[in-house]
């Protein structure tokens, strides 16, 4: 069970300054999760941590700066670097984003021992190639091992698209070996039967047997359970491509991924498989944090981010981006509950009416849902009150 987040700034500061309770043979792995905006990086980070501490929304640029999540399991510590979606100065200027949103993902790469590249396979506009910003990031740090994670696979009706995507996004090479797609289908009398994929992961490189790989798919006939199988095998590549060099123009994939994972981060499907792999990749080294630390964020930052997440979810277009949050009360109540009062300052009266909603329903819903998330983060009762004012 992951530890709760401290409810006071002072307590969290003390935990972060605590000397790590090093085990006898500590291991550590710093993981940078990168990808295009809205690929599901924060959702995956929360699932790996086992508690929601990072904001999640369908709108882009929900994560505004880098924050660390800490997973401590037995003698191993994983440090997850949750970062903003990779963007560039031109897009940042257009969306009025802070400079940190451009620099933070690059800073995280410099600290990482392993890179997780996340791709949203449900987005048919972007799924067929890695974004230019992701490719640029990988090519600048070719010495850092990387794995490809295909997210939101539960939203794909035709799972066999995944085989095609894997080939494109890896340029047909994984762990220095060329991918070869082999399919053996038993004739199915009912063409209307849908064929879901069952995906199993490979053992890590040091334990892998020849000709094995991390994708095995089986399509099941629901009437007679005769399986038709499609398998993605590997064979030696004609000399591994040299990673990080060459022109990125026209390139759509990256031939240096060590592993491929397929999951649905929102529902936690196959996240444990990825987590086990990450734990096995940890190398001997001192822990950075005490085992009671879950995140480097302050309680107030978590609160601001979760309220902002709800505002992004319920207000249209650019409206949420103009709201300023001011915490006015943060104290322990008479029964030990956490009392929080926050003012939401908006630039226009029309925005104010949208945020309040008819009969106060929108702001009430935001307060109720954010309060529930905060209870799950702090593991205590939370009384959250929100008020809306015009910016003066």
URHULIN-V796139 format. One record per run of one state. SS is the DSSP state (@ for helix, = for strand, . for the rest). FROM is the first residue (numbers start at 0). TO is the last residue. Records with the same first field share a line. If there is no record, write none. Layout:
BEGIN
SS->FROM-TO + FROM-TO
END
This chain:
BEGIN
.->0-7 + 17-25 + 35-39 + 49-65 + 73-74 + 82-87 + 94-98 + 111-112 + 120-130 + 140-143 + 151-151 + 155-159 + 170-171 + 174-175 + 184-203 + 207-214 + 220-225 + 236-255 + 262-262 + 267-267 + 269-269 + 281-281 + 284-293 + 295-297 + 314-317 + 322-322 + 332-336 + 346-347 + 356-356 + 378-380 + 390-391
@->8-16 + 40-48 + 88-93 + 99-110 + 131-139 + 152-154 + 160-169 + 204-206 + 264-266 + 270-280 + 298-313 + 318-321 + 348-355 + 357-377
=->26-34 + 66-72 + 75-81 + 113-119 + 144-150 + 172-173 + 176-183 + 215-219 + 226-235 + 256-261 + 263-263 + 268-268 + 282-283 + 294-294 + 323-331 + 337-345 + 381-389
END
